[in-house]
Amino acid sequence: MKLTSEELPKDPFHTSLSQYAAKSQRFSQWRKEKTGTDHYNHANLVDKALQLLKERIRRGDALAYFLRGQLYFEEGWYEEALQQFEEIKEQDHQATYQLGVMYYDGLGTAEDAEKGVEHMKKIVDSPCPKARHLKFAAAYNLGRAYYEGKGVKRSNEEAERLWLFAADNGNPKASVKAQSMLGLYYSTKEPKELEKAFYWHSEACGNGSLESQGALGLMYFYGQGIRQDTDAALHCLQEAAERGNVYAQGNLVEYYYNMKFFTKCAAFSKRIADYDEAHDIPLIAKVTDCLPEFISRGMAMASFYHARCLQLGLGITKDEAAAKHYYSKACRLNPALADELHSLLIRQRI
C-alpha cells in the first residue's frame, strides 16, 4: 500500500503566507486600487506575492526566502521550490522538512528515498526549539519509510515505534495522520489488534481525520474491535461520505444495494462511478487526505454496483451496454475487489 507524506505543519512562530502578504501595507493598497475582477485572479495574486517576497528578500528578511520556496511548492513549481529550499536548508528547518518530502516523493527531482530519510532524521534529531513543531510530522514520514522499506530496511516494528511517537497519545497537535495510520496498521497486521485499531481511529477521527471516520463506520458495521452497532456505523459512514470520503461512499452504495434500496443505490452510485480516476483520485486525495488506494476502492465499489443495477434494471432503466462500461471500470480500478463482489453476489443470489 502506497502511503502519502505528511504536509508541512504550521509554524507557531510565523504567520502563514496569506497572512504575511495581507499584512503588507503595499499589498493592501494594491487591492484597494483595483476594481476589475480580473485583477483578483489567482495568477495575478501569485505574481504580486512573488514581487512582495522579492522586495522583502532584498531588504534581508530571512523568512521571505522560505515563503517564496513554499509558494513555489504550493503552486506545483517543484524545481524552483527545490532550488530555493536547498539554498536555505542550513538556516531553516522547514526547508529541510520540505526537501525530505520532495526527495522521498520525487517532486522536482529524481526520487531519492535515502536522501529524503536523511532530511527527516535531521528534523527528528534536532535539539533546536524551532524544529519542535515539525518533529511529529517528520516521525510519521520516517515511519512511512520503514513501513514501505524505501531509503531504509523495511521494519514494521520501527514504523510502529515512530508512529506511536508521532501520534503522541492522541494529542490533536501531534500527527493526526500517524494516529489514523496506526488504526490502519493494527487492523491489517497479523495477528490483527482490532481494539487498538478502533482506539486509534477514534482518536484520529476526534482530531478531524476523514479517513478514520469512514474506518470507524466499517468497524461498527462489522463489529471489529467494538460491539456491532449499525446505527453508529451508518452515522459515521454517512457523515464521512458527506465530507468527501469516497471509500465511505462506496460502502454506503453496497449497503443500499444489499438492503434493496435500488433507486437510491443507482442514483448515488452513478455520481461516484462517474469520477475520472486519472484526474479525480489525486485531487480527492489532496483535498481529503484520504489514501488513493481507498479512494480507488470506493470508486470500484460504486462502479460495480451501478453496473449491477444497469444490468438487472434495478432502480434504473436496464442498459446492458452501459453496465458493461461500468463493470470494465470497476475491474480497471480494482480487479480483485470486483471479482470478490461478483462472487459474493452469486453466492447470495442478489
N, C-alpha and C positions, 0 to 999 in steps of 0.2 A: 504494500500500500504506500503510495507516494504522499508524504505529508507536505505541509506548506510552512514557510518561515513565519516567525512572529514579527509583526510590524514594529517599527521603531516606537518605543514608549515615549510618552510626553515627558519633556524635561520640566520639572517643577521650578527650575531656576530661570527659565527663559519663556518668553511669550511665543505663541505659535507664529508661523509665517504670516497668516492673515492678520493677526493682531499687530504684528510688527509693522506691516505695511499700513494698517489703519491708523497707527499712532503717528505716522509721519505727517507732519503738517502739510508738506508739499503734495502728498498723495491725497489728503482730504480736500485740499484746494482744487486739485485737478478734477476730482469727482464733481465738485460743486460747479465748476466752469462748464462741464459737459451737459448737454441737454438731449442730444440724439441718442437713441437706444443702441445704435451701432457702436458707440464708444464703450459700452459696457460689456461687449462680448468677451469671451474667455481669452482669446488670443491677445486682445489689447491689454487686458488686466495683467496677463503674464508678462508681456513686454514691458509694461510700466513697472511691475515689481522688479524685473531684472535691472532696469535703469536705476531704480532706487537702491538696490543692493550694490550695484557697481559704484554708485556715489558713496555709499557707506564704507565699502572696501577701500576706496581712495582715501577716506578720512581715517582709516586704520581700525575700523570696527571688526574685531575678530569674529564675532558671531555671524556677521554677514557672509563670511566665506562659507560656513556650514549651511546657512539658509539658502544660499544660491545653489549649492550642491543638492540640497533637499528638494528645491523647486525643480531642478533638472530631473531628479529621481521621480517625483510625483507626476511629471509630465511624460515620463517614459523615455527621456533623453539620457539613456543609461551610460553611454560612452562619456558624455560631458560630466555626468554625475560622478562616475568613477574617477575621472581625472581630478575633479575638484576635491573629492574626499581623500584621494591619495596625497594631495598637496598638504592637507591639514591633519592627517591622521595622528601625528605625534602630539598635537596640541588639543585635539577634540575627540573625546571618547565616542560621541555619537557618529562621527565619521568612521571610526574604527568599526563600530557596530554595523553600519550600513555596508561597509566593504566586506564584512563577514557574510552578510546576506547575499551580496552581489556575486562574490566569488563562488559561494556554495551553489547558488541557483543559476549561475552563468548569465548574469544580467550585465550587458555592456562589455562582456569579456568571455573568453572560453571558460567553461565550468572548471573550477579548481577547488574541489571539496576540502582538500588538505589545507589550502590557504584560508578558506572560509572558517574552518575549525580553529586554525591558529588565531585568527582575529577574535573569534568568540571567546576563546580561552583567555585572551588578554583582558577582556571585559570582566569575566567571572573572577579572575585572579587579581584584578586591580584594587589597590587599597585606597584609591582616590575617592573622596566623597562625591565628586561629580559623576562618577560611574555607577553610583549606587542604584539609581533608578533603572539602569539597564541590565542589572545582574540577573534578575528573574527571567527576563526575555532571552538573554544570552544563554542561560542554563537550559531553557526549553529548546533552543536551537541546537545546543550541544547534545541534548538527549535525543533529538531527532537524528543527528548524525550517527550516534551509536545504534539507534533503532534501525536505521537504514543501512548501516555499515559503509558509509561514504566518508572518506577522509580519515577514518579511524576503523579499528577492528570492530566488527559488529558485536554488541553486547546488550541484551535486553536488561540485564541487571544494572548496568551503568546508566542506561536510558531511564530506567525506573528511578534510580537514585537521584539523577539530575532533575527529572520531572517532579519528584516529591519536594526537592529543594525549591524549584521554580513555583510550585503550587502554594507553598508556604501555608499549609494547613487551611486552605480556603480563603486566604487573605484576598479581598477584592482588588487590592492594589498590586498584587503579585501577578503571575502569569495565568490568566483565566484559560488560555489555550492549553497550558500544561495540565490544569485541572480537568479539562474536557478530555485531553488525550489520555490521562490516567483512567478515566472512565472507559474509554475505548480499549485501552491496553488490558485492563483487568477482565473485560468481557470477552476478549479474544485469545488471551494467553491460555496455555494448557499447563495445569488444570485451570479452569476459569475461576475467578474470585468475584462472583456476581454481587455480593453485598458491598464489597469495596467499589465495584464499578458503579453501583447505584449511588453510593455515598459521594463519589467524585463527580458524577454527572449532576447530582443535586447541588453540590457546591458551585459548580461551573454555571449551572442554569440560574441559580440565585444571583450570580455575578454577571449575568447577561448573555451567556453563551447560547446561541440559537441552535447550534449543533447538539448540545447536551439536552436542550428542551425536547427536541424530537426523539433523542435516545431514551429519555425518561418515559416518554409516551409509550414506546415499544416495550420497555421493561415492565411498566404497569400492565400493559395489554397481555403480555405472555407470562407474567408472574415471575420475572427473573430478578432475583436479589431483593424482592419485595413481594408482599401479598398481591395477588392479581386483583386489579381494580379497573374495570372497563370504563367507568365514568372518568376517573382520573386520567386514564390513558387517552381518551378522546379529547379531554380538555387540553392536555399537553400537545397532542398532535394537531388539533385544530388551531391552537394559538401559534404553534411553531409554523404551521402551514401559512397562516395569515401573515406572518413576519417574513416569509420567503424561504423556509426550509423545504427544498424540493423533495428530499427523501421522506419527510413527513407527509407531504402532498401525495406522493406515490403510495404510501401505506394507507392513507385515507381512501384513495381510489380503490385499493384492494378491499378495504373494509366495506365500502359501499357496494362493490360487486358481490361479495360474499353474503351481504345482508339483503341482496336482491333489490337494492335501490338503483335500478339500472339507468333511469333517466338522469339521476344525479351523477352517477358514475360516468356515463357517456359524456355529459357536458363538462364535468370537472377534468376528466382525463384528457380531453381534447386540448384544453388550454395548456396543459403541461407537456403533452406529447408533441405539440407544435413548436416547442422551443428549438432553436437552432443549436445543435450540440457544439459545433465548431466555434460559434461566437458567444453563445449564452452561458455555457458551462464556466469558462474562465471569468466572465463578468459576474455571474452569480456568486462564484467562489470569493471573488474580491469584495463584493458588497456584503455578503452574509457571513464570511469567514467560515463557511462550511467546506468540508473536504470535497474536491472534484469527484472522487470515486463515488461518494454517496449521492451527489447531485446526479451523476450519470445513472446510478441505480434507480433513483426516483423517477427519472425520465423514462427509463426502460420499463419500469412497472406500469407507468401511465400509458405508454405506447402499447404495451401488451394487452392491457385490459380494454383500451379503446378499440384495438383491433378485434378483440373477442366480441365486444358489443356490436361492432360493424358486421362481423361475420355471421352472427346469430340474430341480428336485428333486435337487440336488447336495449330498449330505451332510445333507440335511434333507427333511422331507416337502414335496412340491410344494404350493404355495399361491399361485395367481396373484393373488388379491385382496391378500394381504399383500405380494407382490412389487411390485404397483402402488404401494402405500403407500410402500415404501422407495425405489422409483425416483423418486417425487414428492419425497421428502425430499432425495435426492441432488441433484436438479435445483434445488430451492429453496436448498440450501446453496451450490452452486457449479455453475451451468448449463453453463459452458464445460468444466469438468472432466468432468462427467457425459457430455456429448456426445463428448468426446475418448476416454473409456474405452469407450463404446459402439462407436465407430468402430474402436478398436483390437481389440476382441474379435471384431468382424465380420471384420476382415482376418485375424485369427489363427484364426477359426472355433472359438473356445472357448465 
